[in-house]
Amino acid sequence: MVVIRLARSGAKKRPFYNIVAADSRDRRDGRFIERVGFYNPMASESEQGLAVDMERLNYWKDNGAQLLQTVQRLVKTAAKAA
């Protein structure tokens, strides 16, 4: 099954998350199919903290991908901002 989830990257104590479409059996930070956005919880005022490619996200949802709860919350936030 394909899931849309966060893959952590970034330095220690400076998290950065990629929003990715991945096979549910793969590791959290491992192989993924496609990157559909990013989330930077440590972003400053001048930096972009959240970006989601809604077209690709909707493509994956239409093809049966499941969004994790955190990603659902972030997508809702991104939709309000747009």
C-alpha positions in Angstrom: 0.0 0.0 0.0 1.2 3.5 -0.8 1.2 6.0 2.0 1.9 9.8 2.1 4.2 10.4 5.2 7.0 12.5 6.6 10.6 11.4 6.1 12.9 13.0 8.6 16.2 14.6 7.5 18.3 17.5 8.8 20.8 17.8 11.5 20.5 16.7 15.2 18.0 19.0 17.0 17.2 20.7 13.6 14.5 18.6 12.0 13.5 18.9 8.4 10.8 16.7 6.9 10.1 15.7 3.3 6.5 14.8 2.5 6.8 11.7 0.4 4.8 9.0 -1.3 6.2 5.6 -0.2 5.4 2.0 0.1 4.2 1.3 3.6 6.7 -1.6 4.0 9.7 0.7 3.4 11.5 2.4 6.3 10.5 5.9 7.4 13.7 7.6 6.1 14.4 5.0 3.4 13.3 4.5 -0.2 10.3 6.5 -1.5 8.4 6.9 -4.7 8.0 10.6 -5.0 8.6 13.8 -2.9 5.5 15.9 -2.8 6.5 18.6 -0.4 8.4 19.6 2.7 7.9 20.8 6.2 10.4 22.8 8.2 9.2 23.2 11.8 12.3 25.3 12.6 11.8 27.8 9.8 12.4 31.5 10.6 10.1 34.3 9.5 11.9 34.8 6.2 12.0 31.1 5.3 9.1 29.0 3.9 8.1 26.4 6.5 5.6 24.3 4.5 5.2 23.6 0.8 2.9 20.9 -0.7 2.4 20.1 -4.4 -1.4 19.7 -4.2 -1.6 18.4 -7.8 0.7 15.5 -7.1 -0.8 14.9 -3.7 -4.3 14.6 -5.2 -2.9 12.3 -7.9 -1.7 9.9 -5.2 -4.9 10.2 -3.2 -6.9 9.4 -6.3 -4.8 6.3 -6.8 -5.5 4.9 -3.3 -2.6 6.4 -1.2 -3.4 6.9 2.5 -2.3 10.1 4.3 -1.0 9.8 7.8 -2.6 12.0 10.4 0.2 14.5 10.7 0.3 14.9 6.9 -3.5 15.4 6.9 -3.0 18.2 9.4 -0.2 19.8 7.4 -2.2 19.6 4.1 -5.1 21.3 5.8 -2.8 24.1 7.0 -1.3 24.4 3.5 -4.7 24.6 1.9 -5.8 27.4 4.2 -2.6 29.4 3.5 -3.1 29.1 -0.3 
